[in-house]
Amino acid sequence: MKGLVYTGFGVMYALVSFFGLGPVLFADGTVSERILTLVVVLLIYVLLTLGLLLVRRRLS
């Protein structure tokens, strides 16, 4: 069960990295659009990490 949960979170981190950081690095928009996208991506990382910590606490 733990392996499945960790795999799921690993996949979610990979998807956020691929689809979130790509537009930040390679976007042709303005600097403010890139910074806004970066803030949103970092917020998603924080929420994912908090969710992982909560799930780990419940599983142990």
N, C-alpha and C positions, 0 to 999 in steps of 0.2 A: 504494500500500500504506500509506504513512504517513497519507494522508488518511482512509482507512478506520479505521485504529487511533485516530487523534485523534477522529474522529466517534464511535466506540464509547465512548471514555472520556468524551467530552462528554455522550453520552446517559446513561452511568452516573452522572456527577456530577449531571445534571438529575434523574434518578430518585431519587437519595439526597436531594437538596435538597427535592424535592416530598414524598416519602413519609417523610423523616426529620425535616425541620425543621417540617413541618406539625403533627405531634403534639406537638412541643416548644412551639410557639407557641399552639396552640389546644386543647390537652388539658384536660380537666376533672378530671384526677387531682390527686394531692397534689404538692407542690413536689418531694419526693424522687423521685417517678416521673418528673417532667419533667427533673430533673437527670440521672438515670440514663439516660434516653433521649438527652439531649444528649451525654453522655459516649460512648455507643455510636455515635451519629451522627458525632461528631468522630473516633472511632477508625476508622470506615469511611472517612472522608475521608482520614485519614493513610494507610491501607492502599491506597486508590485512588491517591493521589499517589506513594507508593513504587512501586507497580506501574507507573504511567506513566513514572516515571524509569527504571526497569529496562528497560521496553520501548523507550524512546527511546535508551538506551545500546546496546541490541542492534541497533536499526535503523540507527544511524549508523556 
